[in-house]
Amino acid sequence: MNVLIIGKVWPEPGSSAAGSRMMQLMEQFQQREWNITFASAAAESRFAVNLQEKGITPKRIKLNDASFDNFVSELGPDIVLFDRFMTEEQFGWRVAEQCPEALRILDTEDLHCLREARHQSWKKGEEVDLKSLDIAKREIASIYRSDLSLMISSYEIKILKKAFHVDDALLIHLPFMLDNIQENIITNWEPCDKRQCFISIGNFLHEPNWNAVLYLKEEIWPLIRKELPQAELHIYGAYPSQKVEQLHNERDGFLVKGRADDAKEVVENARVLLAPLRFGAGLKGKLIEAMQCGTPSVTTAIGAEAMHNDFPWPGEIREKPEEFAQAAVDLYRDEMKWQVAQERGVPIINQLYDKRELGNKLIRKLGEIRERLDSHRRENFTGQMLMHHTAASTRFMSKWIEAKNRITD
């Protein structure tokens, strides 16, 4: 099989859960000895993974440029995976024109319209309103145009079915695909008494993470610090801006550390992870990482959403600042409670995120759709309709931009 992945950005597994997710998908394809080409129009940062070293062919492409048509036609992929809906908008119609038999997959990462609607709801103090957002119209259209969308959250699948009537045949629940936590890993975890600090971690380009850190600084950490005057909170995250760094205050034990050279190492050395997320969507990589490192966490209902099914949370879920702070203090002080919370993460990872089981599920689904691709598309009339009109409108806009660029150059 020949797979083309069109990335919004070059994968940075050390910077974000999205980067880790992309590497997990490519690992599944490589295990089947499929050929992978990863293409992106984004600039490559020094933190991007070296794809060639991993046996993946990198390819730089241009937006609104016919050179992509020649590239994808010559490559002749069997499967094209779009990294987030914005990429499908840019390149989906070109793939459909040049490689009509290629299976088109959308990896949503998380439901962007849900994250934005929750953000607006939090800012305005209003009910969450998905359908009024332009980003929802764009994202749902992209899901309909694709042959299959990879959904990381079961909750988001429910929303797509109920609010937007997306057919089950177009969706697959595919959370993070992880190694099981084996007994030898558990025995090597640092014990409670060897861990001293609280930790918060997350890419600062992601608005919910910045908001959570500000919430910690202004409302939650002062309450914790009052109970634990010697405790420290270490704030880690890729791409910290000046406004993030200005929150650093050694006197208050609020220490902004910036990018972690080894995220798992700093999480494993912390006693409790704090993630007071007030809006967002998808699954939270920081909370998964905490479970993998045996680090109990305190988060919100949005933070824990769709992550643990009926398993008890490995820590506490609290909404109000006072309750959140008290839960964090109790976990920090009570070694027995801490130990119970630590142990709860193991069955969640091993039973809900088993990469072998989930990988096989994905490959089976791709095979089923490929075997009946024509009928699969005929049954998705809304998708055909959207592709027809989108291809027409986007084609002419893209060609206008291309012509304009040639004149400018």
Summary of the structure (lengths in Angstrom):
residues: 409
radius of gyration: 22.3
end to end distance: 38.5
largest distance: 70.0
contacts: 1334
relative contact order: 0.11
helix: 52%
strand: 14%
